[in-house]
Structures are given as C-alpha cells and as structure tokens.
C-alpha cells in the first residue's frame, strides 16, 4: 500500500500552492491596473474589445491546459490487471475534507460576488442621477438655438455612460469568473499531480505544462501593459480633441458677433440708399413741375396780350356777348362733366400708385429677409465645411495611425474602417444637401429679382401714364381758363 498524497507530505503540492498564491497576486495587480485605466476611458469600445480578446485567450489556454492534464490523468488511470488495481491509492479522510473545503469556498465566493454586483448597480444608478443633475445645470446656460442639439448630445452621453457601466460590470464579472476558473483549474491540477506522483515521467510532463502556463501568464501581463499604454494615449487624444472643440466654439462666437455688426451696417446702408432714391425721385418731380410752371407763365403772358386786344375789341363785340354767354354755359357744363370724369380717373390712378408703392415696400422687406436668410445659410455652410474639414483631418490622422500600428487588420480595425466610411458618406451627404439648398436659394433669388424688375417697369409705365393724364388735365384747364376770359 502507498502513502496518500497530502499538502503537508508532498513537495510538489507545496510548490504548486506557492506558485498559485504568487500567480493570484500578479493577476489581482494586473486586474486593478486594467480597471483603473478602463475607468478613465471606458467610452472607447475598442479597448473593451481588446480586453475581452485577451481574457478569451487566457481562458482558452487554461482550458487546453486542463484538458491535457485530464488526458494524462485518465490515460494513467486506466486499470487493466489485478496487480494494477492493488497498486492504486486508497482515498482517505484528508482528501475528502479537502474536496469539501473547496466546494464550500466556491459557494461562499459566488454569494459574495452576487452581493458585490448588487452594490455596484446601486452605485451606478446614483452616479448617473448625479451626472444628470450636473448636465441640467449646464444646459440652462446654453442658448435657445442649441437646446435641441444639446438634448441629443445629452441622450447620447447618457447612453454611452450606461454602456460603459454595463461594460464595467461585465469586465468585473469576467475577471471574477477568470479567478474562479483559475482556482478550480489549479485545484484540479494539484489533485491530478498528487495522483500522478507514481511515475517520474508524468511529473516531468506536468512541470513542462506548468512552464508553458507561466509563459502564457507572462504574455497576458505584457498584453495588459500594452493595453494600459494605449488607454493612456487615447486619453491624451480625447483631451486634445476637447481643447480643439473649445477653440472652435470661441471662433464661432466671434464670427457671430462680426456677422451681427455687418448685418446692422448693411441695414443702415440700405435705408440710406432708399432715402437717396426717394429724394432723387422728388427732385425729378419738382424739376418737371418747374418746367410746367414756366410753360404756364409763358402761356399767361400770351393770354395777357390777348386780353388787351380783347379789351380793345370789347366795344365791337358787345352785340355778340349774350350769344357767347349761352354757348359758354353749355361748354362749361360739358367741361365740368369731363373734369369730374378725369378727376375720378386720377383718383383711381393715385390709389393704384399707392398700392404699387406698398407692394414695392413689401418687396424690399422680402429682399432684406431673403438676404438675411441667405447670409445665415452661408454661415451654416461655412460651419459645416469647417466641421467636415476637422472630421476629415481627424479621420486621416486615425487612418495613418492605424496603418502604422496595425499592419494585419483584425475585426476591430474592420469596424473602425466601416465607421470611417460611414462618417465620410455622411460628410458627402451633408455637403450635397448644402449645395442643393444653395442652388435653390440662388434660383429663388433670381426669380425674385425678376419679379422686382417687372414691378419697377410697371411702376415706371404707370408714372408715364399719370404724367400724360396730368398734361391732358392741364391743357383742359388752360382751355377752360381761355373760355372764361373770352366770356369776360
């Protein structure tokens, strides 16, 4: 009969326990470092994917190790003859108590992990509520125009924070499950090594496998260190991007102030131009009236000469005066009726002129509104172009860094390239929409200018018609005056 293998008697078991404790401390330190770095930049999904890949690699390595050990154990445990059955070790109380202790420790660990998860979820909810309060306080200071954009960004930020918290929970659960699997696998390996104590060749194979696991653990630690360095670099990039965004916001405010000042200057200039045009119209009208007065003065002088001649001829024409009076009364009635008709026509024409003036004023206001909208669209186009340029610059930088760092594209690189293509497509789409809006606005401006030109032509035509009517009225008045003088 052989002596059963215990942790007190077996040297190999003691070495394995020491190795287990050292490896657990290393893993705990690495997990702490990874969790600290992940809390800083948990928004980056690429880092979480890398961590999951490294953990899956470690899991697969441990599974291969346990399967190899189990194969060796089962191969050695095949019993063919009666002598081999007699040589097998008999289970004792020590082995039974060690198995019970392992099971109890696993149960306690699972219970503690569940309690810790509930506490962590409550802390996540509290932190989200606090962050929402902070964001609401900041939202009161933002302009009314940017509230919609701010609400969208706030929703996206909350969704990203929830995702980050869920990823933290998953990461911690995966690390806990990794530790459990490590402990279980190490306990199984210890039991198997105690059972494989019968042959020296089997111990050598086990030691080789332990060396392989050490190498794999070193590789995982190196990968984690690389990931922590990448996380720090990404944090620096995030800070630089935030600084650039603040600079762009300041430039936007300056441009808005400049635009407001320019719009005020343009409005003043337009009002001055309108006043100058009205004054020029009034000056032309006054010059025309002066010309008409001069012509009337010449006519009056001629009439005075005729009156003198008529006074000289009064004596001869006293006989025909009564006859002329009757004719004058008839003519006066006819002329009065004609004058009334023409006055009505003039009043209607004045009404049409006032309506057209109102239309002109409305059209000028519309022109000003269209010009302001056009300037706003130009500003929006300029801002979108700047955004597209900044996006293209950042995308080009990311492409260069990815091409230098990662020669062989992994699944993560493919997702990033897909996102970059999507961003480029969105940029092209926004530029196309902006161009279409600019073309439509340009077409509408041209159509409106054509309408304004037509209305001005109509106004000029009506002014000419009114001048002709005024001339006709003045001619009729002169004729009436001549007839009155003849009667006298």
HELIX and SHEET records of a PDB file:
HELIX    1   1 UNK A   11  UNK A   40  1                                  30    
HELIX    2   2 UNK A   45  UNK A   76  1                                  32    
HELIX    3   3 UNK A   82  UNK A   87  1                                   6    
HELIX    4   4 UNK A   93  UNK A  139  1                                  47    
HELIX    5   5 UNK A  147  UNK A  195  1                                  49    
HELIX    6   6 UNK A  196  UNK A  198  5                                   3    
HELIX    7   7 UNK A  200  UNK A  312  1                                 113    
HELIX    8   8 UNK A  321  UNK A  405  1                                  85    
HELIX    9   9 UNK A  411  UNK A  487  1                                  77    
END                                                                             
